[in-house]
């Protein structure tokens, strides 16, 4: 069952790699992917172009937020010392429920 789930997740991930690659691009990279036209002045005021630019700005804000959350999560995980705490439980030097509650409170 777990192997089947792994295959499904991998298949889903692989089918979305192009979208994931877009998420890692900067606003400048994405803006550069928008085709240019001889009527650039007129196009800049086109509602579709304005909408795309607004969406790119929102995407950049989301990307920065994701980056911040990921960095905070990694820092929190680095400070967790879960192995040490679980070793204390295994050796009988700490209460399993107390350790679990402390982990739960941190996350």
C-alpha positions in Angstrom: 0.0 0.0 0.0 2.8 2.4 1.0 4.7 1.6 -2.2 1.6 2.3 -4.3 1.1 5.7 -2.5 4.8 6.5 -3.1 4.4 5.8 -6.8 1.3 8.0 -7.0 3.0 10.9 -5.2 6.1 10.5 -7.4 4.0 10.5 -10.6 2.0 13.5 -9.4 5.3 15.3 -8.5 6.9 14.5 -11.9 3.9 15.7 -13.8 4.1 19.1 -12.1 7.9 19.7 -12.3 7.4 22.4 -14.9 5.1 24.3 -12.6 7.5 23.9 -9.7 10.2 25.3 -11.9 8.1 28.4 -12.6 7.6 28.9 -8.8 11.3 29.1 -8.3 11.7 31.9 -10.9 12.0 35.5 -10.0 9.6 38.2 -11.1 12.1 39.4 -13.6 12.5 35.9 -15.1 8.7 35.5 -15.4 8.3 39.0 -16.8 10.9 38.2 -19.4 8.9 35.2 -20.5 6.0 37.5 -21.6 6.2 38.1 -25.3 7.0 41.7 -26.4 5.2 43.5 -29.2 5.8 46.5 -31.4 2.8 48.1 -29.7 4.4 47.9 -26.3 2.9 51.2 -25.1 -0.6 50.0 -25.9 0.0 46.5 -24.5 1.2 47.9 -21.2 -2.2 49.3 -20.5 -4.0 46.2 -21.7 -6.2 44.8 -18.8 -4.8 41.3 -19.4 -1.2 42.5 -19.2 -2.0 44.5 -16.1 -3.6 41.5 -14.6 -0.6 39.3 -15.3 1.7 41.8 -13.8 -0.4 42.0 -10.7 -0.4 38.2 -10.5 3.4 38.2 -10.8 3.6 40.7 -8.0 1.4 38.5 -5.8 3.4 35.5 -6.8 6.6 37.2 -5.7 5.1 38.1 -2.3 4.0 34.5 -1.9 7.5 33.2 -2.9 9.1 35.5 -0.3 6.6 34.3 2.4 7.3 30.7 1.5 11.1 31.3 1.7 10.7 32.9 5.1 8.5 30.0 6.4 10.9 27.4 5.1 13.9 29.1 6.7 12.1 29.4 10.0 11.0 25.7 9.8 14.6 24.6 9.1 15.9 26.7 11.9 13.3 25.3 14.3 14.0 21.8 13.2 17.7 22.3 13.7 17.1 23.3 17.3 14.6 20.5 18.1 17.1 17.9 19.2 14.5 15.2 18.8 17.0 12.3 18.8 18.4 13.4 22.2 14.9 13.7 23.7 13.8 10.4 22.3 17.0 8.7 23.6 16.1 10.1 27.1 12.6 8.5 26.7 14.2 5.2 25.6 16.5 5.2 28.6 13.7 5.9 31.0 15.0 9.4 31.8 12.1 11.2 30.4 8.3 10.7 30.1 7.1 9.9 26.6 3.9 11.9 27.0 5.9 15.0 28.2 8.3 14.8 25.3 5.5 14.3 22.8 3.7 17.4 24.2 6.8 19.5 24.0 7.3 18.5 20.4 3.6 19.2 19.7 3.9 22.7 21.3 7.0 23.5 19.2 5.2 22.7 16.0 
